């Protein structure tokens, strides 16, 4: 079965509108930092507020009727959603103040999907996927499984807001200890001089439907999901295995990797980018365009894969590949890394790859709807 993406909402450091954000990527109008600051909602964690906003955008674009309670599954995902509430609670306890347990619970990984369901009167399955940096793509895979079970609509969400407010600088300490934190503040995926990541904030929601049902109701189909696969290295807890055994298992499941564009995971870590670049050469013809958006939006952790998939949909829609942010000296010459200026070309098929701690890997093949 194939699946249709009929609605998308995105909110990251570039803004809260997918079209506007994508234009900024094309025009190289990047933000000063990768954080998202949500003002005016002191009782609602940014994860919840952002996810409801992106879901509203996706539902509106898809043209779904949400006027009454409907059997729509909501599959959400994150690594550590609710970072704001956790940090506030941590600080309040240290000051001897009473913490808001309700706010804390509503923002945790277990409750983002239920917050979305409550807001939009969805009474289908409520599930949250936590699978390191492949979480968003894992949520999409689980959502497609629900369509295989007979559902005609599934809402996918992914969110993380860990950039500045998680336990007094824990992010920087953690990734420095792993040798994966950018030493100069620049995120340079696939650059010889790359040194590591910086955390970004973001939320994304997608409306997914069976392809034929979306066609029959006359929905605008933003992209077709041809195939989605995942695997794991079963090796190191943080690093990918050098022989990329999980990647091989995943990629060998695909019936075709003849694509016009690859959106890479590309975190800018010294080991991760090298392993990804070296192993991806096996599957794509020389000169295939491959880029990473993390130089522009940071590493949005569990939300990264699905946010970057949303931008990959825009690449297909506009036949425009934005330039690779901060990439000056590419690791090699097998891929076209789209330096300096955007590329205009027909993009009929594209692939999004994601990797994460534990050796997790996931991939999505997209095809453009014709006509």
Number of C-alpha atoms within 10 A of each C-alpha: 12 16 22 27 24 25 28 29 28 31 22 28 21 25 16 20 15 22 13 11 21 23 15 17 21 19 13 17 13 17 14 9 17 24 22 22 12 13 7 7 9 10 11 19 22 27 30 24 19 26 27 24 19 27 27 20 23 26 22 17 18 22 14 14 11 14 8 9 14 15 16 21 23 28 30 33 35 32 25 20 27 29 24 23 28 24 16 17 20 16 15 14 12 9 9 8 11 9 16 14 11 11 19 20 15 21 26 22 22 19 20 30 31 23 20 24 24 11 13 20 17 23 15 18 16 20 21 25 24 20 21 23 28 31 32 37 34 31 27 26 21 20 27 25 14 18 20 14 9 9 17 17 25 26 28 30 37 38 37 31 31 27 25 20 18 20 16 12 12 14 18 19 12 12 16 15 10 13 16 21 24 21 14 9 12 20 31 30 34 29 22 17 17 26 22 26 28 26 25 26 28 36 34 35 33 28 26 28 27 22 22 13 14 20 14 8 8 9 19 16 20 21 27 22 23 19 20 23 19 22 19 22 23 13 16 12 13 14 17 26 19 16 12 20 18 22 26 18 16 19 22 13 13 15 9 12 16 13 18 20 25 24 24 26 30 27 29 30 22 21 16 23 23 20 16 22 19 15 17 21 13 11 13 20 15 12 12 18 20 26 26 25 26 27 24 25 28 24 28 31 28 32 32 31 31 33 29 25 25 24 23 25 24 19 24 24 16 14 16 19 28 26 22 26 25 18 24 17 13 18 19 14 9 18 20 16 27 18 17 14 13 16 16 12 14 15 20 18 22 26 25 26 26 28 29 23 17 19 23 26 31 27 28 23 22 27 20 18 17 7 3
